[in-house]
């Protein structure tokens, strides 16, 4: 798991980097909100961010607001870090789009527990996104099967998209997870199999 840090205060930033690295996280640290924001707009950004409230160029609440507006379909877990205390500041930070709020100077165990929550949330979000993609693929396969299929009136083969004729079971298997087991229906048994068995008895 990678974590993005935006903190202009050198001592706090270095402490965060050291602490998170010791916990096994890969850290990307930035000196202000603007450079951190640009990183988030690049490919494959960290999905968990610790953002200082007071920073040059872009403060923490504005950073959170931009993230929520720019990435409505991707989830970033945002933790605001601030020396400001009190319920009003907490409400303002969460109202701007932050998921959590940690006061300075931060306690290691408290920060770790809040980061663990973020890791779980991001993991669940990724799992949900994967399930949605699987569902979309399955629905796409269903739509393909519901289309108009040219079928031979004699042998019941289907003409595929490449203008080749193939067996119905082969075609359906390629576009779904259906597996076929072959049997004989009662009508075919009476029309084809039973007469053949009768002829064998006569010849036997």
C-alpha positions in Angstrom: 0.0 0.0 0.0 1.3 3.4 -1.0 0.5 6.6 1.0 0.7 10.2 -0.2 1.8 12.8 2.3 1.3 16.6 1.8 3.0 18.4 4.6 5.0 21.7 4.5 6.4 21.4 8.0 9.7 19.6 7.7 9.8 18.0 11.1 6.3 16.6 10.9 6.8 15.4 7.3 10.0 13.6 8.2 8.4 12.0 11.2 5.5 10.8 9.1 7.8 9.4 6.4 9.9 7.5 8.9 6.9 6.2 10.9 5.0 5.0 7.8 8.1 3.4 6.3 8.7 1.5 9.5 5.1 0.2 9.2 5.9 -1.1 5.7 4.2 1.5 3.6 5.6 3.1 0.5 5.6 6.9 1.0 5.3 9.7 -1.6 5.9 13.0 0.2 5.1 16.5 -1.1 5.8 20.0 0.4 2.4 21.6 -0.6 -1.1 20.8 -1.7 -0.6 21.8 -5.3 2.2 19.4 -6.1 0.4 16.6 -4.2 -2.7 17.3 -6.3 -0.7 17.1 -9.5 0.5 13.7 -8.4 -3.0 12.5 -7.8 -3.9 13.5 -11.4 -1.1 11.3 -12.8 -1.5 7.6 -13.6 -1.7 5.1 -10.7 -1.6 7.5 -7.8 -1.6 6.4 -4.1 -5.2 5.9 -2.9 -4.6 6.8 0.7 -3.5 10.4 1.5 -2.5 12.3 4.7 -3.0 16.0 4.0 -2.0 18.9 6.2 -4.7 21.5 6.8 -2.5 24.6 6.5 -0.2 24.5 3.4 1.1 26.8 0.8 -0.8 27.0 -2.6 -3.6 24.7 -1.6 -4.9 23.8 1.9 -6.2 20.5 3.1 -10.0 21.2 2.8 -9.6 22.5 -0.8 -7.5 19.4 -1.7 -10.3 17.1 -0.4 -13.0 19.0 -2.3 -11.0 18.8 -5.5 -10.5 15.0 -5.1 -14.2 14.4 -4.6 -15.1 16.5 -7.5 -12.5 15.1 -9.9 -12.7 11.4 -9.1 -16.4 10.6 -8.4 -15.9 6.9 -9.5 -12.5 6.3 -7.8 -12.2 6.3 -4.1 -9.3 8.0 -2.2 -9.1 7.7 1.5 -8.3 11.2 2.8 -7.0 11.9 6.3 -6.6 15.6 7.3 -3.7 16.3 9.7 -4.1 19.6 11.6 -3.1 21.4 14.8 -6.6 22.8 14.9 -8.7 21.1 17.5 -12.4 21.3 18.4 -15.6 19.9 17.0 -16.1 22.8 14.5 -12.8 22.1 12.8 -13.5 18.4 12.7 -16.9 19.1 11.1 -15.4 21.5 8.6 -12.7 19.0 7.6 -15.1 16.1 7.2 -17.6 18.4 5.4 -14.9 19.2 2.8 -14.6 15.5 1.9 -12.1 14.1 4.4 -12.6 10.6 5.7 -10.8 11.2 9.0 -9.2 13.9 11.0 -6.0 13.6 13.1 -4.6 16.4 15.3 -1.0 17.4 15.7 1.2 16.3 17.3 -0.1 12.9 16.2 0.1 9.8 18.4 1.6 6.8 16.6 -0.9 4.2 17.7 -3.8 6.5 16.9 -2.5 7.3 13.4 -1.9 3.6 12.8 -5.4 2.6 13.7 -6.9 5.2 11.5 -4.6 4.2 8.6 -5.7 0.6 9.1 -9.3 1.7 8.6 -8.3 3.4 5.4 -6.5 0.3 4.1 -9.6 -1.8 4.8 -11.9 0.7 3.0 -9.7 0.9 0.0 -9.5 -2.9 -0.1 -13.3 -3.2 0.0 -13.7 -0.6 -2.7 -11.3 -2.4 -5.0 -13.1 -5.7 -4.4 -16.4 -4.0 -5.2 -15.0 -2.5 -8.4 -13.7 -5.9 -9.5 -17.2 -7.4 -8.9 -18.8 -4.6 -10.9 -16.4 -5.3 -13.8 -17.2 -9.0 -13.7 -20.9 -8.2 -13.7 -20.5 -5.9 -16.7 -18.6 -8.6 -18.6 -21.3 -11.1 -17.8 -24.1 -8.7 -18.9 -22.2 -8.0 -22.1 -22.0 -11.8 -22.8 -25.8 -12.0 -22.2 -26.4 -9.2 -24.7 -24.3 -11.0 -27.3 -26.3 -14.1 -26.8 -29.6 -12.2 -27.1 -28.8 -10.9 -30.6 -30.1 -12.2 -33.9 -28.3 -15.4 -34.9 -28.4 -16.9 -38.4 -29.0 -20.6 -38.0 -29.0 -23.3 -40.7 -32.5 -24.8 -41.2 -31.0 -28.3 -41.8 -28.1 -28.9 -39.5 -28.8 -26.1 -37.0 -25.3 -24.7 -37.2 -24.9 -21.0 -36.4 -23.1 -18.5 -38.5 -20.7 -16.5 -36.3 -19.4 -12.9 -36.7 -16.6 -14.2 -39.0 -19.0 -15.8 -41.4 -18.0 -19.3 -40.3 -20.6 -21.9 -39.5 -20.2 -23.8 -36.1 -22.2 -25.9 -33.8 -24.7 -24.2 -31.4 -23.0 -25.6 -28.3 -19.6 -24.5 -29.4 -20.8 -21.0 -30.1 -22.7 -20.6 -26.8 -19.7 -21.9 -24.8 -17.4 -19.2 -26.2 -19.7 -16.4 -24.9 -20.8 -17.9 -21.6 -19.7 -20.2 -18.8 -22.3 -22.8 -19.9 -21.1 -26.4 -20.2 -23.0 -28.9 -22.3 -23.8 -32.6 -21.7 -25.3 -34.4 -24.6 -28.4 -36.6 -24.3 -31.4 -37.6 -26.4 -34.8 -36.1 -26.0 -37.9 -38.4 -26.1 -39.0 -37.3 -29.6 -35.6 -38.0 -31.1 -35.5 -41.3 -29.3 -38.8 -42.4 -30.9 -37.9 -41.1 -34.3 -34.3 -42.1 -34.7 -32.9 -44.3 -31.9 -35.8 -46.8 -31.5 -36.2 -47.6 -35.2 -32.4 -48.1 -35.4 -32.5 -50.5 -32.4 -35.4 -52.4 -34.1 -33.4 -52.8 -37.3 -30.5 -54.2 -35.3 -32.7 -56.8 -33.7 -34.1 -57.8 -37.0 -30.6 -58.2 -38.5 -29.3 -59.9 -35.4 
